[in-house]
Amino acid sequence: MQREVLSPSSHEITFNSAVESLKRAQAVYQCPPWIENGGDYWRDGAFNIHAYDPRRPHLPKGTVYILESNPEWLLEDPFDLDNLRMLPKEQVEGFLYRLEELVRNPEEQGKHITAMFGTGGTIAMHEEIKEGRKVLVPGISAEQLLSRSGGGINERFAVATLDFPTTMDSSEMEIDYNAELVIAMSYIWKNASEELKQRFIGFVIAHGTDTMAASSAYLSMMLGPNCPFSVGTVGAQQPAEKRHTDVFGNIRLIFDSLEDLNDAHIRERFVTMGGTAGGSYPAVAVEKISDTLVAAFGTFTHPLVINAADFAAEGVKSSFAEEYRDKASFLFVPDLSGKVKQWNDRVFYPIILRGYNHLVPLMPQEGDDPKQIYNQIHAAKAARFIDITTFGGFTVNSKMRGAIMLAAQETGKSVIAANPFPQGKLDHAYEPAVKLREAGVLVTGIPPTALRAKVLLAQRLFGEDQARILDFIGNRNFVGEQPPQYWDQYIKERDAAFAKRTNTINQPRSIEAFLRTGPGIPDGVVKILHSGKISPSA
């Protein structure tokens, strides 16, 4: 009997090519001198944050896949714990087990169930003597924070906690650490019993304040538009051991916020700070505005999810209108069984982001040398985008604009702009703002921190296709990052075509209108090609 010879499909060839490309990158990697231990971040059973290099090519141990729109990049299955690098798999499995135990525990009946991660930051700091000097280092666990917080938390909530193997100062946070949290949360939700899901009101992440806005934006972008659970991030301005501390007020507030959201049947990603002087802010619109005030965070574009300053009399506000959510998400998501679904079918499928955000971040100020900026853009070989934080009216010094646009043209980079106070219109009439748009810069109403997270997500989805990336950034409201006035515009006009297509206003746009006025997005633009579990030795 003649044996049938099956030739590999083009999908398999593309997938194998991506794996081989990553292996070659691993082979030529050289650890830079600012990374400790030659990049050996697990040593003697301890995770060393100073030895972890996000730039190092890493072949995942779990299931991976590629997208038709970006076949050069291996993406990790967000539900596979073998893809974890810092959080030990067995600890996450044990975390889920403890949550299920809370469901079965007679003493915890009638309580809302919550899962809390500890990453470090000021909220977890205590004083130690190191090398003869007093320093603040993270050393208070999430469980210890809870036990000290009072406010009836233990009487109202059943909580399981899990700390990072090594807790860290906020400045040490990396995108990769947020990816670990997304994988852990996704696994827990997917594998939770129905009883646990019914009583579960969300995840709490104790975090440092300096990078909390950025981490929250990356978490929200990774979790996507159809996240079925709430995620709140909380920090503090003063450590718990200080006489005047905001730690415990903030912790009580974040649990109250989760409960209020659950009662309102809203699932939200948010940042909680400021106690009764602050509130809970949408994750994709919050910025740190003070290093001393208890109300340390604010938003210029979105309403607070919960305004604690008036004891939540305003009620709960979603940062992403449900009416818009149903039509906003146009991308296809991979189902590793081989099926293709759409995000606007309410499919929960996170996109794992790791590494560094390769763009050129600029914030031109009075007295800056355009020549220096010009050289900086040329030196950033790996960057494909220039991210300008303008002045409040989307204005930039004319000489600076000229240097940026010339360097962008010479290096093939696209230019995106945001401003620190984007609550107003995008088409300002100031001549420098008009000339910036006329030069081809994509101006957006997205807050600067969320914009950077969205650029990285777009690059993972669309690879080198800058036109598709710019459309995704400017015209697609993915997780509520566009200011609410644009949702209102969409909801009012959702059944009518938008006016002439533009890259500055009319954000967001309906997919139907875009397909009529723009180049269109083919079916399966983010369709799965191939997936599989591979090992470093494969």
N, C-alpha and C positions, 0 to 999 in steps of 0.2 A: 504494500500500500504506500502510495507516494505521500510524503509528509508535506503539508501545506506550509509555506513560508510566508509569514506575515511581516510586512515591512512596517516600520514605525510611522505613525502619522506625523504630519507637519507640526501638530500640537506637541507631540512627545519630543520631537527634534528641538523645537523651540525651548521647551522646558529644560531638556538636558543641556542645551547650549547655555541657558542662564545659570544652571548649576556649575558647569565647567568654568564659566567666566568668573564666578565667585570663588571657585577653588584657586584659579590663577591669581586672583587678587589677594587671597590669603597667603599664597606662596611668596609673593613679593613684598608683603607688609613688613615695615620696619617700625618698631615701637619708638615714638618720639621721646626725648629725654625728660619731658615734663610729666610723663606717666611712670608711676612707681612700679618696681618689681618686674620690669619688662612686660607689663600688661597682664601679669598673672593676678587676676583680681580675686580668685579664691585660693587662699593659702591657709593651711592649718585649720580648716573648717570655718574660717571667717571671711566675710566679704569686705574687700578694701575699696572704698569709693575712689581713692586716689590712684588706684592701679587699673581702673576701668577706662578704656578708651572707646568712646562711641564711634570713632572713625574706623576702628579695626574691622575688616571684613569678617563676618561671622556666618557660618553655615548652620542654620537652625537644626535642632535634633528632632523637632516635631514636624507635623504636616505643613507643607508650604504650597503655594500656587502662584501662577502668573496670570496677568490680565491681558486681554487682547490689545488693550489700549497702551500697555506698557510691558511688553514681553521681556524686557531686559532686567526686570526687578522681581526678586522672589519676595512674596508677601507671606506672612505667617498666619496660620489658622488661629484665630483669636480664642478658640475654645479648647486648644490643645496645651496642656500644662507642660509638655515636653519642650515647648518653645520658651519657657521661663529661663532666665539667666541669673537673676539675683535672688528672687523669692524661691526657696526650695519647694519643689513639687509636693512633697509629703506634708509640708506645713500648710499649704493651701488646701489640700485634701482634708487635713485635720480641722482647718478653719470651717469648711463646709459641714463636717461631722458635728462640730460644736454648735453650729447654727441649727442643725437638725435636732440635736439634743434639747435645745431650748423649746422646740415645738413639743417634744414629748414630756418635758419636765412639768409636773403638776403645779409646782410653785411659780412657774412663769406663765400660766394660763391667763388669757385676757390682756397680756402685754403686747405691744408692738415689738417686732424683732428688728434689730439693726446690727450691721457689721461695721466695725471701726478699724481702720488702718492707722498705724503710727509711722510717720516718715522722719520725724525730727523737727527742727526749727525752734524758734523762740518758745513756742508753746510747750516744748518738751525739755527746755534747757535747765541745767542746774550748774552750780559752781564747783569747780575742781581745781586742785593745785597741780599744775603741770610745769615741769622744768623751773620750779621756783616761783611761778607767777599764777595769779588767779585768772581763770578763763571760764567762760560759759560754754558748755558742751551739751549736746542732747543726751539725756540719760533717764528721762521720766517716760515710762511706758504708757501706751494708750489706756491700759487697764488702771494704772495709777491715776491718770488724769480723770477718768470716770469716777473713781472711788472718792475723789476729793471735791467733785463738782456740786454735789447736793442738788437742790432744786427738784427733788422728787424723781430724778432720772431713774434710779434703781427701782422705784415703785411703779413707774409707768412704762419702762422699756426693758426688754431682755436683750442684752448686748454681748456679742462675742468680739474679741479683739485679736489683731495680728500686727506685729511690728516688723518693719524691714530688718533684715539680718544685721545691718549697720545703719542706725539712724544718723541723720546728717544735718548740717547747717543748710539753710535754704539756698545759699549760693552754690552748693554742690549738686543741686538737682540737675538732672539730664532728661531729655525727651525719653530715653530708654527706660528710666525708672517709672515714668507714667505709663509706658507700654506694659510694664510688668503688672501695674495695677489694673489696666484694662483687661489683660488676659485673665488675671485672677477673678475679677468681677464677672467677666463673661462666662467663665467656667462655672462659677458658683450659681449664677442664674440659670444656666442651661441645665445643670444637674440637680437643682433644688427640687424637692418634693412639692406637690401642689399645695400641701398644707403650709409649707414654709413660704411659698410665694404669696399665699393669701394674707399672711401676717407680716410679711417683710415690707418695711417702708423705705429702705435705702441704705446706702453706704456713707460713712463719714470718713474723711481723710484729714488727719491732723498734720499740718504742713507749716513750713516757715513762710513769713509774709512777703519777703522780697521777691520770690519767684512764684508766689501763689497764683497770681493772675495768669502768668504764662502757662503754668502747669494745668490750670483749670481750662484754658483755651485748648491746649493739646488734648486733654482728656475728652473734652466735649467733641472735638473734631474726630477723634478716633472712634468714640462710641457711636457717632452718627445720629441721624435724625429720628430713629425709631427706638431709642434706648428705652426698655420697658421698666426701668427702675430709676429712682432719684440718686444723685451723687452730690454730696455737699462737702466742701473743703473749708477747714476752719484753722485759724491761726491766732496769734496774740502779739501784742506790742511789748508786753513785759512778762518775764518768766513767772511760773507759778510760785516760786519761792520768794518773790518780791512782796513787799508789804502792800503796795498798790499794783494789783495785777488784773488784767482783763481775761485771763485764761478761762476761769470757771463760768463767767457770764457768757462768754462766747460759746462754750460747749453746751451750756443749757439752751442757748438760743438756737444752735444748729439742730438739736433734737426737737425743739419746739417747731422749727421750720419744717423738718421732715414730717412731723405729725400733721401740721397744717396743710402741707401739700398732699399728703395721703387723704386727708378728709375732703379735700377739694378735687380728688381724683386727677391730680396733675403729677406728671413725672418730670423732674427738672434737674439740670446741672447748675450748681450755684456756689457762691463763696459767701461765708458768714463771717462778719467782723463787726466790732463796734458796740456789742451789747445792745442796750436799749437806746443808745445814741446812733446806732447804725442799722444793720439788718442783714438780709440775704440778697445778694446781687447776682444777676445772670452771669454765668461763667464766661461767656464770650463778649462781655461788655465792661468788665470791671478793671479798674486800674488802682494801684496803690498811690495815694495822694499825700500821705504824711507818715513820718517815722516817729512822731511823738503823740499825736492825738489818738484818743481811743477810737474815734471814727476815722480809721486809717484808709478806708477804701471808698471809692465812689464810681459812678458811671455817668457819662455825659450823653449817652445815646438811648439807653433803655430804662424803663421803670424798674424799681426794685421788685424782686420777687416777693419779698415781705419787708415792709418798712416798720422796723421795731420802734422807731422814734415816737410813733403814735400808738404803740401797743397793738400794732397790726390791725388798726381800725379800717385801714384801706383794703384789707383782705389780701388774697393771694393772686398774684399776676404771673401768668406764664410768659416766658421770654420768647416763645415761639408759637404764634397763633395756630390753633388746631386747624382752622379753616385753610390756612396756607400750607400747613405741613402735608396735607393729603396730596397736593399737586406739586409741591416744590421739589421733591426728590425724584430726579429723572434717571439716575444711574442704575445700572444692573448690578446685582451682587451675586457672588458665587455661592452656590450650594455645593459642598464638596462631594455630594452624591452624584453630581453631574448635571443637576437641573439649574436653570437660570431664573432668578426672580428679580423683582424690582423693589427698590427701597420704598417707593410709594405704595407698595402692597403691605407696608408696615413690617417689613422684614428687618429683624435685628441682626446685623452682621458688621461688627467693628472692623476698621482698617487699621492695622498695627503700624505705627510710625516709629522709626528709630534713627539713630545717627545724628548728624548735624544738619542744620537748616542752611543749605548753601545758597545764600543770597547776599547782596551787598546792602547792609543797613546804613542809611544815611539820615542825619538830622542836621541839615545845614543851619548854621547860626552866623550872626554878625561877626565878622573878623575871620571866618574860615577861608582858607586858601583854596580856590578852585583847582589849582594845579595838583594839590595834594589829593583832593577827591578824585580827580581824573586818573592819577596814578593808582589810587586804591582800587578803582573799578577795573583797571587793566590787570592789576596783580591778582584779582580774584578769578583765577582760571576756571574753577569748577562752578562758579555761580552763573545762573542763567537769568536772574532777575535782580533788579535794583529796587530797593524798598526805601522810599523817601518819606520821612515824617516831616510834613511841611509846617508852616505857620498856620494859625487858625483859619485863615481864609483860603487855604490851598494855594498860598503864595510862596515863591522861592526867589531868592536873589537872581537877577537876570544873568550875571556872569556865572554863577553857580549852575543855573539851569543849562547854560550853553556848554559848560564843561561836562556835565552829567550826560547830556544828550549826545554829545560828540563821542564820548567814551562808550556809551551804550551802542551807538551805531557801529563803531569800530570793533566792538567785541561781540556783537550779536545778542546783546542782552535786552530784555524788555523792562520797562520802568513802570512801577506801581506807586501810587501815592496815597497816604492817609494823613489826617491831621489829628492833633491831640484832643480837639474839641469838635468832633464831627456831628453835632446835633443839628446843624443847619443844612442848607442846600449844598449840592455839589457843584452847581454851575455859577459860582461867584463871578461878579462882573469886574472885579479888580483886574487890571491889565496883566499883571504877572500870573494870575490864576488862569485867565483866558489863554495866554501864551503857553502855559504848561499843558493845557488840554490840546491846544493846536499842535504842540510838538509831538503828540501821540502818547502822552502819559495817561495811563488808566487811573483815574481818581476814584476813590471808593469812600463810602461812608462807614466802612468797617473800622472798628477801633484798632489802633496800631498793633497791639499784642495779638489779638485774634487774627489779624491779617497775616501775620507771619506764620501762624499755625495753619491757616488755610492754604497758603502758598506751598508749604511742605506737603500737605495732603494732595493738592492738585498735581504736584510733580510725581507723587507715587501713583496717582491714577492715570496720568496722561504722558508720562515720560518727557520726551523732548518736544512735544507738540505744544508750542507756545500759544498758538491761536486758541486751542481748546482750553488750555490752562487759564488764559485771560478771560475767556467767556465764563468759565466756571467761577472764577474769582469775582468778576464784575456783575454777572447776571444771574447767578444762582444763589439762593438763600439756603444754605445747607443745614445749619443747626440754629438758625435765629441770629446769626452774626450781623445781618443787615438791620439798620435801625427801624423801629416799628412804623415810622411814617411810610416806609416803603411797603410794609405788609398791607397797611390800610389801602394804599393805592392799588395794590394787587387785588385785594378782596373786593373793592368797589368795581374794578374793571376786569375781573377774572374771566368774564364771558365775552369780552370784547378784545379785539386786537389792539396792541399798543401802537403808539405813533412811531415815527421813523426810528429805526434802530440806532442806538448811540452807546458809547462805552462809558458814559458818565452818569446820566440819569436813567430813569425807568428801571430802577433796581428794586426788587427783583422782577423778573419777567416771567410770564406764563410760558410753559413749554410749548403750548399750541401756537402762541403768537411768535415765539422764537423760530419754530419750524417753518412758519410762513414767511418770516422776514429775514432770517439768517441762513447760514449754510446748512443747518440741520445736523442732527446727531444720529448716526446710523444705529440701528438696533444692535444690541450686544456690544456697545462701545466698551463696557467693562465686563464683558462676558468671560467666564472662566475658560481657559484652554486646557490646563492640565494641573493635577495636584498629586502629591504623594508625600510619604514620610521618608526622609532621607537622613543619613547620619554623616558626620564629618568624614568617615572613612569610605563612604559610598563612592 
